[in-house]
Amino acid sequence: MSYMIAGIDVHKRVLMVAVADASLSSDDMEFHCRQFGTTEKELQHLAAWLQQCGAREAVMESTAQYWRPVWLALEGLFTLYLAQAWSNRAPKGRKTDFKDAQRLVRRHAVRELTLSFVPEAQQRQVRTLTRRRVQLVHDRVRLQNQLEALLEEMSIKLSSLVTDLFGVSARRILTALSQGVSDPEALAELGDARLQCTREQLRDALPGPIPELSRQLLVLLLEQLTLLDRQIERLFQLAASAMQEWQAAIGRLMEIPGIQMLAAQQIVAEAGPDAAAFPSAAQFTSWIGLCPGTNESAGENHSSRCPKGNRYLRRSLCQAAQAAARTKNSRFQALFRRLLPRLGFAKAIWAVARHVAIVVWLVLHNAVRYQERGGLSTPQAIKRRTQYLLKSLREAGYTVEIRSPLTAPSVQSGA
């Protein structure tokens, strides 16, 4: 019985498509090839031609962002696969566009391609929001470094006295500087009384008048900071609203030590509310890039370097691992302290991140709640933790309840 598969070599302006019967051997396959454009009308013609050929599956290369319109046009009509381009490389001197499409069909038929995980449409939209927020946070950090460099050029040592250059006190002082206030005494009075420095130290760190061009540049940087803060908050609200139906999964994730609202949203956006695409925890950690790699030859493993994976999720889990390692009476803290003397800080955190990923998979895939197996904690600490989680959920507009931390002293078990 014939089983038609389409291979699509994706480019910015053209698509090279080859269709063949995958039930035949590689040498007996007879390909039907055709070229299409990438406009909406051409994509409709592509879908109609594939249906006419009787194609059931379509596999395409992950070429920059150009595969996305093709995927959207064919989604729901065929079973789609996205192959990583390096797994379809051709021998030197034997590369043409139609041969690339034919090679996609041959290698997909024998399962030689490395496929990428493409979630369903709603999850893709949410993932775009959370990833954009991460990018803006990076821009904010870059802006803070630029602002600190500008202050050093103006001989203003404010960053030496305040913990956060974008904190409330520092923002008041910087705003006054941008408005032309140059009196060190008046600027020092804008600092909060809780600052870990005296008024005299703050006054000495703020010299007299600054150059006009530097002041104008400070105005631009503060305006950019305000815009970034507004957009970051807007993206958080949009993501929280889009994930209303997944709030139960987010609430369960936030019960894991080290995982807070933003990390929980990032995890659900990347892996899905039930991690259904990953049959096992080992496959989940491998997809993230938290498991040891293998490079074996002649019976020897020459490298255990971790593979490349989902960098957004890996970053969130590594940050969660550092927070979990500082959480008192948690099993992750005990694991970190046990591994630290032997592995060092970086590798110990990496190992904790892998254990956090396993717990995340269990919580999502099996729809269970996390229960602590670490040391006993006080009822007051458990109550504070529960109140904090409920407050974070309410601020995001979620109504999910968290009950297990309140009973954790009598039930000390793990996910």
BELNORKA-V464069 format. One record per residue. N is the residue number from 1. RES is the residue in three letters. PHI is phi in whole degrees, -180 to 180 (NA if undefined). PSI is psi in radians with two decimals (* if undefined). OMEGA is omega in radians with two decimals (NA if undefined). Layout:
# BELNORKA-V464069
N;RES;PHI;PSI;OMEGA, N;RES;PHI;PSI;OMEGA
This chain:
# BELNORKA-V464069
1;MET;NA;2.29;-3.08, 2;SER;-73;2.59;3.10, 3;TYR;-140;1.77;-3.00, 4;MET;-85;2.31;3.10, 5;ILE;-126;2.42;3.13, 6;ALA;-108;2.36;3.02, 7;GLY;-110;2.27;-3.05, 8;ILE;-121;2.01;3.04, 9;ASP;-90;1.93;-2.94, 10;VAL;-93;2.30;3.00, 11;HIS;-131;3.08;-3.09, 12;LYS;-68;-0.69;-3.04, 13;ARG;-111;-0.38;-3.07, 14;VAL;-134;2.73;3.05, 15;LEU;-125;2.22;3.06, 16;MET;-102;2.07;-3.00, 17;VAL;-120;2.36;3.07, 18;ALA;-131;2.33;-3.13, 19;VAL;-123;2.35;3.14, 20;ALA;-149;2.88;3.11, 21;ASP;-86;1.96;-3.08, 22;ALA;-76;-0.17;3.12, 23;SER;-76;-0.24;3.11, 24;LEU;-89;2.87;3.07, 25;SER;-71;2.87;-3.08, 26;SER;-60;-0.65;-3.11, 27;ASP;-75;-0.45;-3.08, 28;ASP;-93;-0.08;-3.13, 29;MET;-64;2.33;3.06, 30;GLU;-112;2.06;-2.99, 31;PHE;-96;2.45;2.97, 32;HIS;-108;2.01;-3.02, 33;CYS;-113;2.55;3.12, 34;ARG;-159;2.60;-3.13, 35;GLN;-108;2.41;3.12, 36;PHE;-130;2.79;3.00, 37;GLY;-85;-3.03;-3.10, 38;THR;-116;0.17;3.07, 39;THR;-76;2.93;-3.11, 40;GLU;-60;-0.72;-3.14, 41;LYS;-65;-0.72;3.13, 42;GLU;-66;-0.63;3.12, 43;LEU;-67;-0.59;3.06, 44;GLN;-66;-0.69;3.08, 45;HIS;-64;-0.67;3.11, 46;LEU;-61;-0.83;3.14, 47;ALA;-61;-0.74;-3.14, 48;ALA;-66;-0.70;-3.13, 49;TRP;-67;-0.68;3.11, 50;LEU;-66;-0.68;3.09, 51;GLN;-66;-0.65;3.11, 52;GLN;-65;-0.63;3.12, 53;CYS;-77;-0.17;3.14, 54;GLY;80;0.41;-3.12, 55;ALA;-68;2.42;3.09, 56;ARG;-107;-0.57;3.14, 57;GLU;-126;2.70;3.06, 58;ALA;-139;2.30;3.12, 59;VAL;-123;2.35;-3.11, 60;MET;-134;2.80;3.12, 61;GLU;-82;2.57;3.05, 62;SER;-83;1.51;-3.10, 63;THR;-104;1.81;-3.13, 64;ALA;47;-2.24;3.09, 65;GLN;-107;0.10;-3.01, 66;TYR;-75;-0.24;3.13, 67;TRP;-78;-0.33;-3.02, 68;ARG;-63;-0.84;3.11, 69;PRO;-61;-0.62;3.12, 70;VAL;-66;-0.74;3.13, 71;TRP;-63;-0.77;-3.13, 72;LEU;-63;-0.65;-3.11, 73;ALA;-71;-0.53;-3.07, 74;LEU;-101;-0.15;-3.08, 75;GLU;-64;2.33;-3.13, 76;GLY;91;-0.31;3.12, 77;LEU;-98;-0.56;-3.10, 78;PHE;-138;2.85;2.97, 79;THR;-81;2.05;-2.99, 80;LEU;-105;2.56;3.08, 81;TYR;-136;2.49;3.11, 82;LEU;-116;2.02;-3.08, 83;ALA;-99;2.44;3.04, 84;GLN;-71;2.35;-2.95, 85;ALA;-61;-0.61;-3.08, 86;TRP;-65;-0.44;-3.13, 87;SER;-78;-0.09;3.12, 88;ASN;-118;0.44;-3.12, 89;ARG;-66;2.56;-3.11, 90;ALA;-101;2.73;3.00, 91;PRO;-62;2.61;-3.12, 92;LYS;-62;2.40;3.11, 93;GLY;82;0.04;-3.08, 94;ARG;-130;0.67;-3.06, 95;LYS;-113;2.14;2.91, 96;THR;-137;2.86;-3.08, 97;ASP;-64;-0.80;-3.12, 98;PHE;-69;-0.56;3.07, 99;LYS;-66;-0.60;3.07, 100;ASP;-62;-0.76;3.13, 101;ALA;-65;-0.71;3.11, 102;GLN;-66;-0.66;3.12, 103;ARG;-65;-0.60;3.06, 104;LEU;-59;-0.76;-3.13, 105;VAL;-66;-0.81;-3.09, 106;ARG;-62;-0.82;-3.07, 107;ARG;-73;-0.55;3.10, 108;HIS;-71;-0.60;-3.13, 109;ALA;-64;-0.54;-3.14, 110;VAL;-105;0.24;3.05, 111;ARG;59;0.77;3.10, 112;GLU;-99;-0.13;-3.12, 113;LEU;-85;2.58;3.00, 114;THR;-93;1.99;-3.02, 115;LEU;-96;2.59;3.09, 116;SER;-97;2.63;3.10, 117;PHE;-84;2.09;3.10, 118;VAL;-117;1.91;-3.11, 119;PRO;-73;3.03;3.12, 120;GLU;-71;2.97;-2.90, 121;ALA;-59;-0.80;-3.09, 122;GLN;-63;-0.73;3.14, 123;GLN;-67;-0.61;3.10, 124;ARG;-63;-0.70;3.13, 125;GLN;-66;-0.75;3.12, 126;VAL;-65;-0.70;3.13, 127;ARG;-63;-0.61;3.08, 128;THR;-63;-0.69;3.13, 129;LEU;-65;-0.84;-3.09, 130;THR;-68;-0.65;3.11, 131;ARG;-69;-0.64;3.10, 132;ARG;-65;-0.64;3.10, 133;ARG;-64;-0.72;3.09, 134;VAL;-60;-0.73;3.13, 135;GLN;-63;-0.70;3.12, 136;LEU;-68;-0.61;3.07, 137;VAL;-64;-0.69;3.07, 138;HIS;-64;-0.69;3.08, 139;ASP;-63;-0.62;3.13, 140;ARG;-67;-0.71;3.09, 141;VAL;-65;-0.73;3.10, 142;ARG;-63;-0.69;3.11, 143;LEU;-65;-0.67;3.11, 144;GLN;-64;-0.69;3.10, 145;ASN;-65;-0.69;3.11, 146;GLN;-66;-0.68;3.13, 147;LEU;-67;-0.71;3.12, 148;GLU;-64;-0.67;3.09, 149;ALA;-64;-0.69;3.11, 150;LEU;-64;-0.74;3.13, 151;LEU;-64;-0.65;3.10, 152;GLU;-65;-0.65;3.09, 153;GLU;-64;-0.51;3.13, 154;MET;-92;0.16;3.13, 155;SER;60;0.60;3.07, 156;ILE;-104;2.00;-3.03, 157;LYS;-99;0.70;-3.08, 158;LEU;-64;-0.66;-3.09, 159;SER;-67;-0.28;3.11, 160;SER;-79;-0.29;-3.05, 161;LEU;-111;-0.41;-3.12, 162;VAL;-110;2.55;-3.14, 163;THR;-72;-0.73;-3.09, 164;ASP;-120;2.01;3.14, 165;LEU;-67;-0.34;3.09, 166;PHE;-106;0.31;3.08, 167;GLY;-73;3.11;-3.04, 168;VAL;-63;-0.87;-3.11, 169;SER;-65;-0.81;-3.14, 170;ALA;-63;-0.66;3.12, 171;ARG;-64;-0.68;3.12, 172;ARG;-63;-0.75;-3.14, 173;ILE;-66;-0.77;3.14, 174;LEU;-65;-0.67;3.10, 175;THR;-63;-0.73;3.10, 176;ALA;-64;-0.71;3.09, 177;LEU;-61;-0.72;-3.14, 178;SER;-68;-0.40;3.12, 179;GLN;-89;0.03;3.05, 180;GLY;99;0.06;3.09, 181;VAL;-72;2.19;-3.06, 182;SER;-124;-0.08;-3.13, 183;ASP;-74;2.02;-3.12, 184;PRO;-59;-0.60;-3.13, 185;GLU;-67;-0.75;3.13, 186;ALA;-67;-0.65;3.11, 187;LEU;-68;-0.68;-3.14, 188;ALA;-65;-0.54;3.13, 189;GLU;-67;-0.31;-3.14, 190;LEU;-78;-0.24;3.13, 191;GLY;-73;2.53;3.13, 192;ASP;-71;2.62;-3.14, 193;ALA;-67;-0.33;-3.12, 194;ARG;-85;-0.01;3.09, 195;LEU;-63;2.48;-3.12, 196;GLN;-83;0.88;3.08, 197;CYS;-158;2.76;-3.13, 198;THR;-85;2.89;3.08, 199;ARG;-62;-0.63;-3.14, 200;GLU;-66;-0.74;3.11, 201;GLN;-64;-0.70;3.13, 202;LEU;-68;-0.66;3.11, 203;ARG;-67;-0.67;3.13, 204;ASP;-68;-0.47;3.14, 205;ALA;-80;-0.13;-3.11, 206;LEU;-118;1.66;-3.11, 207;PRO;-73;-2.97;-3.07, 208;GLY;-73;-2.60;-3.05, 209;PRO;-57;2.55;3.11, 210;ILE;-109;2.73;3.13, 211;PRO;-59;2.58;-3.09, 212;GLU;-62;-0.73;3.14, 213;LEU;-64;-0.67;3.10, 214;SER;-65;-0.66;3.12, 215;ARG;-65;-0.73;3.11, 216;GLN;-64;-0.67;3.10, 217;LEU;-66;-0.65;3.07, 218;LEU;-63;-0.68;3.09, 219;VAL;-60;-0.77;-3.13, 220;LEU;-64;-0.73;-3.13, 221;LEU;-65;-0.71;3.12, 222;LEU;-68;-0.63;3.06, 223;GLU;-63;-0.72;3.11, 224;GLN;-65;-0.66;3.10, 225;LEU;-62;-0.76;3.12, 226;THR;-62;-0.72;3.12, 227;LEU;-64;-0.76;-3.14, 228;LEU;-64;-0.76;3.13, 229;ASP;-61;-0.72;-3.14, 230;ARG;-66;-0.72;-3.13, 231;GLN;-70;-0.65;3.11, 232;ILE;-63;-0.77;3.12, 233;GLU;-65;-0.67;3.12, 234;ARG;-65;-0.74;3.12, 235;LEU;-66;-0.63;3.09, 236;PHE;-62;-0.77;-3.14, 237;GLN;-67;-0.70;3.12, 238;LEU;-63;-0.77;3.14, 239;ALA;-65;-0.73;3.14, 240;ALA;-63;-0.70;3.13, 241;SER;-68;-0.69;-3.12, 242;ALA;-70;-0.37;-3.11, 243;MET;-105;0.43;3.13, 244;GLN;-58;-0.73;-3.10, 245;GLU;-72;-0.21;3.12, 246;TRP;-106;0.30;-3.04, 247;GLN;-65;-0.49;3.10, 248;ALA;-64;-0.74;3.11, 249;ALA;-66;-0.69;3.12, 250;ILE;-64;-0.73;3.12, 251;GLY;-63;-0.70;3.11, 252;ARG;-67;-0.66;3.13, 253;LEU;-66;-0.64;-3.10, 254;MET;-70;-0.24;3.06, 255;GLU;-76;-0.27;3.11, 256;ILE;-76;2.29;3.13, 257;PRO;-56;2.36;3.10, 258;GLY;93;-0.28;-3.10, 259;ILE;-102;2.09;3.10, 260;GLN;-113;-2.94;-2.97, 261;MET;-58;-0.90;-3.06, 262;LEU;-63;-0.73;3.12, 263;ALA;-65;-0.70;3.13, 264;ALA;-63;-0.74;3.09, 265;GLN;-63;-0.73;3.14, 266;GLN;-63;-0.73;-3.13, 267;ILE;-64;-0.82;-3.13, 268;VAL;-66;-0.68;3.14, 269;ALA;-66;-0.60;-3.10, 270;GLU;-85;-0.78;-3.02, 271;ALA;-99;-0.28;-3.07, 272;GLY;96;2.77;-3.08, 273;PRO;-69;-0.30;3.13, 274;ASP;-130;0.12;3.14, 275;ALA;50;0.68;-3.03, 276;ALA;-67;-0.38;-3.11, 277;ALA;-76;-0.13;-3.05, 278;PHE;-121;1.85;-3.07, 279;PRO;-67;-0.39;-3.09, 280;SER;-141;2.82;3.10, 281;ALA;-66;-0.57;3.13, 282;ALA;-64;-0.73;3.10, 283;GLN;-67;-0.61;3.13, 284;PHE;-65;-0.84;3.13, 285;THR;-67;-0.57;3.09, 286;SER;-67;-0.71;3.13, 287;TRP;-64;-0.63;3.11, 288;ILE;-72;-0.57;-3.08, 289;GLY;96;0.54;-3.12, 290;LEU;-108;0.02;-3.13, 291;CYS;-101;2.66;3.12, 292;PRO;-63;2.47;3.10, 293;GLY;-89;3.01;3.08, 294;THR;-134;2.38;3.04, 295;ASN;-139;1.35;-2.97, 296;GLU;-97;2.37;3.06, 297;SER;-151;2.36;-3.12, 298;ALA;56;0.61;3.10, 299;GLY;79;0.10;-3.14, 300;GLU;-120;2.41;3.09, 301;ASN;-91;1.93;-3.05, 302;HIS;-86;-0.23;-3.14, 303;SER;-158;2.38;3.04, 304;SER;-114;0.36;-3.12, 305;ARG;-62;2.38;-3.11, 306;CYS;-65;2.52;3.12, 307;PRO;-73;2.84;3.02, 308;LYS;-70;2.45;-3.12, 309;GLY;-143;-2.68;3.12, 310;ASN;-76;1.80;-3.01, 311;ARG;-70;-0.50;3.12, 312;TYR;-67;-0.81;-3.13, 313;LEU;-72;-0.65;3.12, 314;ARG;-63;-0.70;3.12, 315;ARG;-65;-0.76;-3.14, 316;SER;-63;-0.72;-3.11, 317;LEU;-72;-0.58;3.07, 318;CYS;-67;-0.68;3.06, 319;GLN;-65;-0.72;3.09, 320;ALA;-64;-0.62;3.13, 321;ALA;-65;-0.67;3.11, 322;GLN;-67;-0.65;3.08, 323;ALA;-70;-0.69;-3.14, 324;ALA;-66;-0.60;3.13, 325;ALA;-68;-0.34;3.10, 326;ARG;-99;-0.02;3.14, 327;THR;-80;2.07;-3.08, 328;LYS;-65;2.48;3.05, 329;ASN;63;0.46;3.08, 330;SER;-105;2.67;3.13, 331;ARG;-66;-0.46;3.12, 332;PHE;-71;-0.64;3.07, 333;GLN;-64;-0.73;3.10, 334;ALA;-63;-0.70;3.10, 335;LEU;-64;-0.77;-3.14, 336;PHE;-62;-0.77;-3.13, 337;ARG;-67;-0.55;3.12, 338;ARG;-73;-0.62;-3.08, 339;LEU;-88;-0.40;-3.02, 340;LEU;-57;-0.84;-3.10, 341;PRO;-63;-0.54;-3.07, 342;ARG;-88;-0.65;-3.02, 343;LEU;-103;-0.39;-3.00, 344;GLY;88;2.95;-2.99, 345;PHE;-64;-0.89;-3.01, 346;ALA;-62;-0.83;-3.11, 347;LYS;-70;-0.57;3.10, 348;ALA;-66;-0.73;3.08, 349;ILE;-63;-0.69;3.12, 350;TRP;-62;-0.72;3.12, 351;ALA;-67;-0.70;3.09, 352;VAL;-64;-0.69;3.12, 353;ALA;-61;-0.66;3.10, 354;ARG;-65;-0.71;3.11, 355;HIS;-66;-0.66;3.07, 356;VAL;-62;-0.71;3.12, 357;ALA;-62;-0.68;3.11, 358;ILE;-64;-0.76;3.11, 359;VAL;-64;-0.70;3.10, 360;VAL;-60;-0.78;3.13, 361;TRP;-62;-0.76;3.14, 362;LEU;-62;-0.75;-3.12, 363;VAL;-65;-0.72;-3.11, 364;LEU;-79;-0.87;-3.00, 365;HIS;-69;-0.67;-3.11, 366;ASN;-99;-0.01;3.12, 367;ALA;54;0.81;3.13, 368;VAL;-111;2.93;3.13, 369;ARG;-103;2.58;3.12, 370;TYR;-77;2.36;3.05, 371;GLN;-128;2.28;-3.02, 372;GLU;-73;2.39;3.05, 373;ARG;-114;0.22;3.11, 374;GLY;-82;-2.73;-3.14, 375;GLY;-72;2.91;3.13, 376;LEU;-68;2.49;3.08, 377;SER;-117;2.78;-3.10, 378;THR;-78;2.66;3.09, 379;PRO;-59;-0.58;3.14, 380;GLN;-65;-0.75;3.13, 381;ALA;-65;-0.69;3.12, 382;ILE;-65;-0.69;3.13, 383;LYS;-66;-0.75;3.11, 384;ARG;-62;-0.74;3.12, 385;ARG;-61;-0.79;3.14, 386;THR;-63;-0.76;3.13, 387;GLN;-63;-0.69;3.13, 388;TYR;-65;-0.77;-3.14, 389;LEU;-64;-0.73;3.13, 390;LEU;-65;-0.68;3.11, 391;LYS;-63;-0.77;3.13, 392;SER;-62;-0.72;3.14, 393;LEU;-67;-0.70;3.13, 394;ARG;-66;-0.67;3.12, 395;GLU;-63;-0.50;3.10, 396;ALA;-87;-0.03;3.12, 397;GLY;89;0.24;-3.13, 398;TYR;-94;2.68;-3.12, 399;THR;-118;0.18;-3.11, 400;VAL;-67;2.52;3.13, 401;GLU;-101;2.55;3.08, 402;ILE;-117;2.03;-3.07, 403;ARG;-116;-0.55;-2.98, 404;SER;-61;-0.64;3.13, 405;PRO;-60;-0.46;-3.12, 406;LEU;-71;-0.43;-3.12, 407;THR;-107;0.16;-3.06, 408;ALA;-63;-0.58;-3.11, 409;PRO;-60;-0.56;-3.11, 410;SER;-93;-0.24;3.13, 411;VAL;-126;1.67;-3.11, 412;GLN;-106;1.47;3.11, 413;SER;-137;2.98;-3.06, 414;GLY;-115;2.93;-3.14, 415;ALA;-68;*;NA
